[in-house]
Amino acid sequence: MRGAALNGTALLSKRYLSSRIKARILMPLHLVKLAVGCESVKDLKARVAERAQQAKKLKQTPRHLHITRMTPKRDAELMDGGSLYWVIRGEIAAREKLIGIEPFRDKDGIGRCRLVMQPKVIAVVPRPMRAFQGWRYLPANDAPPDLTRAGTGLVEMPEELRRELRELGLL
């Protein structure tokens, strides 16, 4: 029996829900994007900090914006705790928490989208990822954990050394 009646209402057991429905109900969705021009997480942090400083000088709320051509269709799932994961030199290496998705039209009338993030870059446990165009959805169960959760040794290790150890299969 797929459900049990309780006071006239049917209750579905979690084990009978499809994995797709479970993922949408129980986990946030993320995006992954190439950080073009960044050589390291340090470079990305510097870029985000510079933009935050510019916003402060203009007396605007500091936030990091990234403009993309395509608007994500699954915005509700992304806004339920999702992040934008950045690929740097062939690895998912950092993330920023998504706080807004703002579709708009540019001066030529072309549809665009602002991905709005908190201006705080969080390093993650590096995971290889091939280059691609645009952005991709990243299910929560495929997202690498934050580096701070991996142990103090990895956090303190220089990024280049982490990259080399991962390439050798030692991380």
Secondary structure as UniProt FT lines:
FT   STRAND          3..6
FT   TURN            7..8
FT   STRAND          9..12
FT   HELIX           14..16
FT   HELIX           19..26
FT   STRAND          29..34
FT   TURN            36..37
FT   HELIX           41..57
FT   TURN            58..59
FT   STRAND          64..68
FT   HELIX           75..78
FT   TURN            79..81
FT   STRAND          83..88
FT   TURN            89..90
FT   STRAND          91..105
FT   TURN            107..108
FT   STRAND          111..117
FT   STRAND          122..128
FT   STRAND          135..139
FT   HELIX           140..142
FT   HELIX           147..150
FT   HELIX           152..156
FT   HELIX           159..167
FT   TURN            168..169
//
